[in-house]
Every structure is written in C-alpha cells, then in structure tokens.
Amino acid sequence: MKINTNVAALTAQEANANTNRALTSSLEKLSSGLRINKASDDASGLSIADKLRTQASSIGQSISNANMGISLVQIADKAMGEESNILDIIKTKLLQAATATTSTAGHDAIAKDVNKLLDQINNISSQTNYNGISLLQASSGGLGATAGLTFQIGESASDEITTSGNIQANVTGMGLSGLKSLASGGGSSLTAAQASAYLDEIDTALNSLNTWRSDFGSTQNQLESATRNMMTQQTNIKAAESVIRDVDYAQESANFNKQNIISQAGTYALSQANQVSQNVLRLLQ
C-alpha cells in the first residue's frame, strides 16, 4: 500500500473535474437557451448558424426596404390620382366653354378656374416627395423628368426592383403649357373653338398620367409579392437556425440531472479514495 501518491484519489479528482465541466456547460445551455454558446460547443454548427442568422437579418432589412418602397409608391399614386381628378374637372370646364351657350364672361370665369387648377397640378408635382425624394418631377424646383427609382430587395446586388422613371407630372410634362398660357391671360381670351381644341390635349395628358400610374402600380405589386416571399423565407431560415443553435430543454434538463448525480457520486468517491490512505496507519500501530 502506498500513501505518497494517492492514485485512486487523483483518478477520482480527474473524473470529478470532467463531470463538473460537463455540468457547467449544461447549466450554461439551460440558462442561455442556446445549444451553441461558443465555437467549441459545435464549430461547424456555429458557422452554419451564423450564416443563417446573417441571411435572416439581411432579408429582414430587405422586407423593411420593400415596405418603405410600397409607401413611396402609394404616395406617388395618390398624388397622381388627385392630378387625374383635376384633369377631369378641367376637361369638364373646357366642354362647358366649348358650347355656344357660354357667354364671354363665362369663358373668362372658366379660364380663371382652369388656370388655378393647372397651378394646383404644378403644386402637387413639386410638393410630392418621400423623405425629400421628389416623385413626380426632377426636384421640387426642377420641372424635368425623374430618374428611375431602384429598391434593394434581397441579399445580393442584383436583387433589385426598379421603376421606369421619366415621370414629369406637371403642366409642362403633360403638354399643357399652351393651355396654361391661354388660361392665365397670356394670349387672347378663351373662346369656344380654343376650348374645343384643347380637349384632345387633356386626353393625352390623362393617358400620360395613367401610364405613369400603371408603372407605379406594377412596381407596388412587385414589392408586395417580394415582401410576402421574403417573409416566408425569413421564417424558414430562422427555423433552420433554431434547429442548429437552440437548446432542447427536455434533453438538456435530463443531461443536467445526470451530470449532477454523477458529480455527487464523484465527490463521494473522492472522499472514499482519501479514506483508503488512512488505512495505512493501522499497519503502523
């Protein structure tokens, strides 16, 4: 019998240390709710789970981009809808001016109304914006056409939805400058013949406006479809990450209880290993 090196105690101590490490790891998983808390828990699983988490986050931002894009498109559509209503009113007034029963005073009153309505079209075009981005003309003070808008909808650079651009929903862009000049008194007074002649220009302006609205409507449909698809993707990706990263509480609770019992048994075994060495004292009595 040897007492200088208590091999039994060292063996029990090593086993007990290993059990305590396993117990600590199990407790960490139960307290965090994660099966993988550090790379050593599952190196390959951590790599995959992190990629899935990044993918889910990217898709989440893309969903936000799409929703903001939908809001932008709706603002432009509603504004052009109001411009369409104004053009309808202008056409009605020109039809009224084009008939022989309207007096000269009536023509002048109609011209004033038309002038104000055209001013309102310009106001709508210059004021309609989203976060400072002009939607119906080049800028608040620039009467030119807009450039196309690009929405980043997806993880890669190629995942984009764009509008055709070239929207110029003001009096100049809709070809109504001549009517504006006439209605504002820049030329001769409005006559029945002139009112009749501008009816076709109103129809052309309405066609242009409807084309721009149609493009925005198609873009909104794309954005809404992309949003629904990305929401499904994000849910599935998060579920896949959960399978890898999240802890199974039932399984880990059973493992924790097992390690806890083993730890208690190891402590008892260590005490017994130390007790064995004391038996040597009986030989010296």
N, C-alpha and C positions, 0 to 999 in steps of 0.2 A: 504493500500500500504506500502511495506517495502523497505528500501534502505540499511539496514545493510548487508543483504545477497541478492545479485542480482542473483536469481536462474536462471532467463532467460539467463543472460549473461554467467553463468557457464555452463549451458546446451549447449549453442551455442559454447562456447570455447572448450568443450569436443568433440562435433561433428566436429568442425573445426580441432582439433588436429588429430582425427582419419582420416579425409579426407586427411590431409597433409601427414600422414604416408603412406596412400594408394597411394598418388601422388608420394611420394619419391620412393616407391617400384616399381611403374610402370615406372618411369623415369630410375631407375637402370636397369630394364629389357630391356628397349629400348636401353640404352647406351651400355650394355654388350652383347646384342643379346641372352641372356640366360633367360629362364623362371625360372630356379632354380639357384640362386646365393648363397644361404645359406640354411642350413638344415630346417629352419623354413618355407621356401617357399613351400617345399614339402618333408617331411622327408623320406617317403617310396620311392618316385620317385628319390631322391638323391641317396639312397642306390642302387637302381637298375641301375641307370645311371652310377654310379661309377664302378659297377661290369662290366657293358658292356664296359666302357672305358678301364678298365684293360684287359679285354678279347681282345679287338681290338688291344691294344698295344702289347700284347703277340703274337697275330697272326702276327702282323707287323714284329716283330723280327724273328718269325719263317719263314716268307717269305724271309727275309734277309738271314737267315741261309741256306735256300734251294737254293737261288741264288748263294751264295758262294760255296755251295756243288756242284752245277752244274758246276761252274767254275773249281773247283778242279778236278772233273771227266773228264772234257774236256781236261784239261792239261795232265792227265794221258793217256787218249785215244789217243791224238795226238802224244804223245811220243811213245806209243806202236805201233801206226801206222807207225812211222818212223822206228822203230825196225823191223817191218814186212817187210818194203821195203828193209831194209838191208839184211834180211834173204833171200828174193827173189833174191837179187843180188848174195849173197854167193852161193845159190843153182845153179844159172846160171853158176857161175865160176867153181863150182865143176863138173857140167856136161861138161863144156869145158875141165877140167882137166882129166875127165874120158875117153875121147876118145883117140884112138891110134894116131891121127894126131897131138897131142900136144907134143912138144918136152920137154926135161928135163929143158931147160931154161924157157920154157913156164910154166911148173909146178912150178918152183921156183918163177916166177913172180906172178902166181895165188896165191901161198901160202902167199906171202907178202901182196897181196891185201886182202885176207881173214883175215889175222892177223890184219890188220888195221881196217877192217870192224868190227871184233869182239871186238877190242878195243873201237870202237865207240859205240857199243851196251852197253858195260860196262859204258862208259861215260854218255850215255843217262840215264841209270838206276840209276847211282849215283847222277846225277845232277837234275833229275826231282823231283820237290817239289812244295808244295803250302804253302807259309808263313813258310818255314822251315820244313814242314812236308814231309818226304820222301814218295814217292808214289809207286815206283817200286821195292824197296828193303828196308830192315830194317832201314837203315840210309845211309847217304852219304858215310860213310866208312865201314858200315856193310853189308856184302853180303847176309845175311839171308833174310827170307821171311818177308813181312809186316804183321802187325796185322790188323784186320778188322777195318774199319772206321765207326763211328757212328755219324749220323746227327740228331740233336734235331729239329724235325719238328712238332710242336704242343704245346699245353699248358701243358700237363701232362708229367710225366716222361716216360710213356710208348709210347709216340708218337715219335718213332724213326725210322729212315731208316738206314740200315747198309749194308756194303759191306762184302763179304765173307773173304777178306784178303788172306793171304798165297801167295802173289804175289812176285815173285823173278825173275824179268825180266832182269837178267844179264846172262852172259855166263855160270856161274855155275848153276844157277837156271834152265836154259833151256837145261842143259845136253850137253853142247858143249865144256866142258873143254878139252876133248881129242883132238878135232879138233883145239882148240886154242894152245895146246901144240905142236901139229904137225906143224901147220902153222907158229908158232914162231921159229921153228928150234929146238924144244926140243927133237925131235926124228929123225927118218930117213926122208929124203926128201919126199915130197908129190909125190905119184905115182898114176897112173890111177886107180888101184884097191882100194887104200885108199880113193880117191875122191869119187868113186862109193859107198863105204861102208858108208860114212858119209851122203849120200843123205837122208837116212831114218831118221837120227838124226835131220836133218834140218826140215823135215816134222813134226817130233814130237815136235820140238821147236815151229814151226808155230802153231800147234794145241794147245799147252800150252798158247801161246801168245793170240790166238783167244779166248780161254776160259776166260782168264783174261779180255780181252776187252769186251767180252759179258757180264760179270758180271758188269763191269763199265757202259756199255750201258743200262742194265736193271735198275741199280741204278739211272742213269740220267733220264730215263723215269718215274721212281717213283717220283723223286724230281720235275720234271716238272709238273706231274699230281697233286702232293700235292700243288705246288705253285698256280696252277690255281684254285684249290678248296679253298685254304685259301684266295685268293684274293676275291673270291665271298663271302666267309664267312665274311671277314672283311668289305666289302661294306654293307652287310645286317646288321651287328652288329652296324656299325656307323649310319646307317639309323634308327635303333631301338633306339639308344641313342639319336639321334636328335629329335625323336618324343617326348621323355620324357623331355629332357633338353633344347632344343632350344625354343626361344620365337616365337609366331605367331605375326608378326609385325602388320598385319591388325587388329587383335583382340586387341592387347595391345595398339595400337595407339588410337583406339576407346575408350578403357578404360581410357587411359591417358586424352583424351579430356573431357570425362565425369567427371573424378575426378577434373580436372582443373576448370570446370564450377561450380561444387559443392563447391569447395574451395572458389571461388569468391563469390558465393551466401552465404556461411557460414560467410565470412568476413563482408558482408553487414548485415547479420542477427545479428552478434555480435555488430555491431555499432548501430543497432536499439535497441537491448536489453539494451545497455548502455544509449541510449537516453530516454528510458522509465522511468528510475530512476529520470531523471531530471524533470519529470512532477510533482514530489512531491513538488518541490519548489513553484509551483503555489498555493498549499494549504497553504503555509506559508506567502503568500503575503497579 
